[in-house]
Amino acid sequence: MSKFISKQSVASWYAMTALLATFLVGQVILWFFPDGSSMGTSLLFILMNLIPMIVAAVFSLVLSEVNSLGEFFKKVFLQKESSLSWILAFFIPVIYYGISILLMNVRFAGNSFLAFFLYFPWTLLYGGLEEVGWRWFLQDHLSFSKHFIPKMMLLSIVWFLWHIPIYRLPWITAGSSNYLIFYLMILGNTFLFGALKEYSKGAVPCILAHMLIDSLAVLMLVQSSLPQIILLVIFEILVASWLVAARKSEK
């Protein structure tokens, strides 16, 4: 298979495979488990969220970028990360929710911090591990441009399309029922997570940042006010672009 996939087309093949696999699993759920209340639904829903990582593992093996699954997991999870990458992993949720609070675009859910700690481990399966596919694999294989902004724009579109089969499930609530606002939320986070990946060797800092954002949603929800969302996304893009520029100036 590696003979038929050029280096320039790896990202395209990866994105199409991940999107198609997610769509097919979503259709199986809709056909056989439409009420969303069975064990089969839960397992298949977890599978949907794991598809980006699974496809990344398959591509890494087929393309001989790793020699075994053990080496794949070592590269993804066991890299020695810099202190700055860990700081940024905690800083990104602060930006996302902090700016939203300043813009008065947050609704507090009224839950205790215990709800946050109880939900946090589940976000590894319900969102965190997808970062292995999007940031660790796809971002590093987007070779059509050396510039950060065009790469993030394209990655945000792929990430948005990937979410659609998930949010077609009747019991799942999207960040917003307005797809424009939902895309803008994804766009801003794409830039922030993408900047974090520039400071990371593996995927764990990005996974942590994603888990924190998802887990904090049980305490406070960013609302769907378009003007405030646009201001948030502009700020996220500016911060992410500055972080990447600072990183490049160090090299």
Contacts in CASP RR format, 6 or more apart in sequence:
PFRMAT RR
TARGET T0000
AUTHOR 0000-0000-0000
METHOD contacts of the structure
MODEL  1
MSKFISKQSVASWYAMTALLATFLVGQVILWFFPDGSSMGTSLLFILMNL
IPMIVAAVFSLVLSEVNSLGEFFKKVFLQKESSLSWILAFFIPVIYYGIS
ILLMNVRFAGNSFLAFFLYFPWTLLYGGLEEVGWRWFLQDHLSFSKHFIP
KMMLLSIVWFLWHIPIYRLPWITAGSSNYLIFYLMILGNTFLFGALKEYS
KGAVPCILAHMLIDSLAVLMLVQSSLPQIILLVIFEILVASWLVAARKSE
K
1 62 0 8 1.000
2 62 0 8 1.000
2 63 0 8 1.000
2 64 0 8 1.000
5 13 0 8 1.000
5 63 0 8 1.000
7 143 0 8 1.000
8 143 0 8 1.000
8 144 0 8 1.000
10 59 0 8 1.000
10 63 0 8 1.000
10 141 0 8 1.000
10 143 0 8 1.000
11 138 0 8 1.000
11 141 0 8 1.000
11 142 0 8 1.000
11 143 0 8 1.000
11 144 0 8 1.000
13 59 0 8 1.000
14 55 0 8 1.000
14 56 0 8 1.000
14 59 0 8 1.000
14 133 0 8 1.000
14 137 0 8 1.000
14 138 0 8 1.000
14 141 0 8 1.000
15 138 0 8 1.000
15 158 0 8 1.000
17 55 0 8 1.000
17 59 0 8 1.000
18 51 0 8 1.000
18 52 0 8 1.000
18 55 0 8 1.000
18 133 0 8 1.000
18 162 0 8 1.000
19 158 0 8 1.000
19 161 0 8 1.000
19 162 0 8 1.000
21 51 0 8 1.000
21 54 0 8 1.000
21 55 0 8 1.000
22 48 0 8 1.000
22 51 0 8 1.000
22 162 0 8 1.000
22 165 0 8 1.000
22 166 0 8 1.000
23 165 0 8 1.000
25 44 0 8 1.000
25 47 0 8 1.000
25 48 0 8 1.000
25 51 0 8 1.000
25 165 0 8 1.000
26 44 0 8 1.000
26 48 0 8 1.000
26 165 0 8 1.000
26 166 0 8 1.000
26 168 0 8 1.000
26 169 0 8 1.000
27 165 0 8 1.000
28 44 0 8 1.000
29 36 0 8 1.000
29 41 0 8 1.000
29 44 0 8 1.000
29 45 0 8 1.000
29 48 0 8 1.000
29 169 0 8 1.000
30 168 0 8 1.000
30 169 0 8 1.000
33 40 0 8 1.000
33 41 0 8 1.000
33 44 0 8 1.000
34 170 0 8 1.000
35 41 0 8 1.000
35 171 0 8 1.000
36 169 0 8 1.000
36 170 0 8 1.000
36 171 0 8 1.000
45 126 0 8 1.000
45 166 0 8 1.000
45 169 0 8 1.000
46 125 0 8 1.000
46 126 0 8 1.000
48 165 0 8 1.000
48 166 0 8 1.000
49 125 0 8 1.000
49 126 0 8 1.000
49 127 0 8 1.000
49 128 0 8 1.000
49 129 0 8 1.000
49 130 0 8 1.000
49 166 0 8 1.000
50 125 0 8 1.000
50 129 0 8 1.000
50 130 0 8 1.000
51 130 0 8 1.000
52 129 0 8 1.000
52 130 0 8 1.000
52 131 0 8 1.000
52 132 0 8 1.000
52 133 0 8 1.000
52 134 0 8 1.000
52 137 0 8 1.000
52 138 0 8 1.000
52 162 0 8 1.000
53 76 0 8 1.000
53 129 0 8 1.000
53 130 0 8 1.000
53 132 0 8 1.000
53 133 0 8 1.000
55 133 0 8 1.000
56 132 0 8 1.000
56 133 0 8 1.000
56 136 0 8 1.000
56 137 0 8 1.000
56 138 0 8 1.000
57 69 0 8 1.000
57 72 0 8 1.000
59 65 0 8 1.000
59 137 0 8 1.000
60 66 0 8 1.000
60 72 0 8 1.000
60 137 0 8 1.000
61 68 0 8 1.000
61 69 0 8 1.000
61 72 0 8 1.000
66 72 0 8 1.000
66 75 0 8 1.000
75 202 0 8 1.000
76 132 0 8 1.000
76 136 0 8 1.000
76 202 0 8 1.000
76 203 0 8 1.000
76 204 0 8 1.000
77 202 0 8 1.000
77 203 0 8 1.000
77 204 0 8 1.000
79 200 0 8 1.000
79 201 0 8 1.000
79 202 0 8 1.000
79 204 0 8 1.000
80 201 0 8 1.000
81 200 0 8 1.000
81 201 0 8 1.000
81 202 0 8 1.000
81 204 0 8 1.000
81 205 0 8 1.000
82 199 0 8 1.000
82 200 0 8 1.000
84 199 0 8 1.000
85 196 0 8 1.000
85 199 0 8 1.000
85 200 0 8 1.000
85 205 0 8 1.000
86 205 0 8 1.000
86 208 0 8 1.000
88 195 0 8 1.000
88 196 0 8 1.000
88 199 0 8 1.000
88 205 0 8 1.000
88 209 0 8 1.000
88 243 0 8 1.000
89 196 0 8 1.000
89 205 0 8 1.000
89 206 0 8 1.000
89 208 0 8 1.000
89 209 0 8 1.000
89 212 0 8 1.000
90 208 0 8 1.000
90 209 0 8 1.000
90 212 0 8 1.000
92 192 0 8 1.000
92 193 0 8 1.000
92 196 0 8 1.000
92 209 0 8 1.000
92 212 0 8 1.000
92 213 0 8 1.000
93 209 0 8 1.000
93 212 0 8 1.000
93 213 0 8 1.000
93 216 0 8 1.000
95 192 0 8 1.000
95 235 0 8 1.000
95 236 0 8 1.000
95 239 0 8 1.000
96 189 0 8 1.000
96 192 0 8 1.000
96 213 0 8 1.000
96 222 0 8 1.000
96 232 0 8 1.000
96 236 0 8 1.000
97 106 0 8 1.000
97 213 0 8 1.000
97 216 0 8 1.000
97 220 0 8 1.000
97 222 0 8 1.000
99 231 0 8 1.000
99 232 0 8 1.000
99 235 0 8 1.000
99 236 0 8 1.000
100 106 0 8 1.000
100 222 0 8 1.000
100 223 0 8 1.000
100 228 0 8 1.000
100 232 0 8 1.000
101 220 0 8 1.000
103 228 0 8 1.000
103 231 0 8 1.000
103 232 0 8 1.000
104 228 0 8 1.000
105 222 0 8 1.000
105 223 0 8 1.000
105 225 0 8 1.000
105 228 0 8 1.000
105 229 0 8 1.000
105 232 0 8 1.000
106 220 0 8 1.000
106 221 0 8 1.000
106 222 0 8 1.000
106 223 0 8 1.000
107 220 0 8 1.000
107 221 0 8 1.000
107 223 0 8 1.000
108 219 0 8 1.000
108 220 0 8 1.000
109 218 0 8 1.000
109 219 0 8 1.000
109 220 0 8 1.000
109 221 0 8 1.000
110 219 0 8 1.000
111 218 0 8 1.000
111 219 0 8 1.000
113 219 0 8 1.000
115 218 0 8 1.000
115 219 0 8 1.000
116 215 0 8 1.000
116 216 0 8 1.000
116 218 0 8 1.000
116 219 0 8 1.000
119 214 0 8 1.000
119 215 0 8 1.000
119 218 0 8 1.000
120 211 0 8 1.000
120 212 0 8 1.000
120 215 0 8 1.000
123 210 0 8 1.000
123 211 0 8 1.000
123 214 0 8 1.000
123 215 0 8 1.000
124 207 0 8 1.000
124 211 0 8 1.000
126 214 0 8 1.000
127 210 0 8 1.000
127 211 0 8 1.000
127 214 0 8 1.000
128 207 0 8 1.000
128 210 0 8 1.000
128 211 0 8 1.000
128 214 0 8 1.000
129 207 0 8 1.000
130 210 0 8 1.000
131 193 0 8 1.000
131 203 0 8 1.000
131 206 0 8 1.000
131 207 0 8 1.000
131 210 0 8 1.000
132 203 0 8 1.000
132 207 0 8 1.000
133 203 0 8 1.000
134 155 0 8 1.000
134 158 0 8 1.000
134 159 0 8 1.000
134 193 0 8 1.000
135 193 0 8 1.000
135 194 0 8 1.000
135 196 0 8 1.000
135 197 0 8 1.000
135 200 0 8 1.000
135 203 0 8 1.000
135 206 0 8 1.000
136 197 0 8 1.000
136 202 0 8 1.000
136 203 0 8 1.000
136 206 0 8 1.000
138 155 0 8 1.000
138 158 0 8 1.000
139 151 0 8 1.000
139 155 0 8 1.000
139 194 0 8 1.000
139 197 0 8 1.000
140 197 0 8 1.000
142 151 0 8 1.000
142 154 0 8 1.000
142 155 0 8 1.000
144 150 0 8 1.000
144 151 0 8 1.000
144 154 0 8 1.000
145 151 0 8 1.000
148 194 0 8 1.000
148 195 0 8 1.000
148 198 0 8 1.000
148 240 0 8 1.000
148 241 0 8 1.000
148 244 0 8 1.000
149 237 0 8 1.000
149 241 0 8 1.000
152 187 0 8 1.000
152 190 0 8 1.000
152 191 0 8 1.000
152 194 0 8 1.000
152 240 0 8 1.000
153 187 0 8 1.000
155 190 0 8 1.000
155 194 0 8 1.000
156 183 0 8 1.000
156 186 0 8 1.000
156 187 0 8 1.000
156 188 0 8 1.000
156 190 0 8 1.000
156 191 0 8 1.000
159 186 0 8 1.000
159 190 0 8 1.000
160 182 0 8 1.000
160 183 0 8 1.000
160 186 0 8 1.000
160 187 0 8 1.000
163 174 0 8 1.000
163 182 0 8 1.000
163 186 0 8 1.000
166 172 0 8 1.000
167 174 0 8 1.000
167 182 0 8 1.000
174 182 0 8 1.000
175 181 0 8 1.000
175 182 0 8 1.000
175 185 0 8 1.000
175 221 0 8 1.000
175 222 0 8 1.000
175 224 0 8 1.000
176 182 0 8 1.000
176 185 0 8 1.000
176 224 0 8 1.000
177 224 0 8 1.000
178 224 0 8 1.000
178 226 0 8 1.000
180 226 0 8 1.000
181 224 0 8 1.000
181 226 0 8 1.000
181 229 0 8 1.000
184 229 0 8 1.000
184 230 0 8 1.000
184 233 0 8 1.000
185 222 0 8 1.000
185 229 0 8 1.000
185 233 0 8 1.000
187 233 0 8 1.000
187 237 0 8 1.000
188 232 0 8 1.000
188 233 0 8 1.000
188 236 0 8 1.000
188 237 0 8 1.000
188 240 0 8 1.000
189 213 0 8 1.000
189 236 0 8 1.000
191 236 0 8 1.000
191 237 0 8 1.000
191 239 0 8 1.000
191 240 0 8 1.000
191 241 0 8 1.000
192 209 0 8 1.000
192 236 0 8 1.000
192 239 0 8 1.000
192 240 0 8 1.000
193 206 0 8 1.000
193 209 0 8 1.000
193 210 0 8 1.000
194 206 0 8 1.000
194 240 0 8 1.000
194 244 0 8 1.000
195 239 0 8 1.000
195 240 0 8 1.000
195 241 0 8 1.000
195 243 0 8 1.000
195 244 0 8 1.000
195 247 0 8 1.000
196 205 0 8 1.000
196 206 0 8 1.000
196 209 0 8 1.000
197 203 0 8 1.000
197 205 0 8 1.000
197 206 0 8 1.000
198 243 0 8 1.000
198 244 0 8 1.000
198 247 0 8 1.000
199 205 0 8 1.000
199 243 0 8 1.000
199 247 0 8 1.000
200 206 0 8 1.000
222 229 0 8 1.000
222 232 0 8 1.000
END
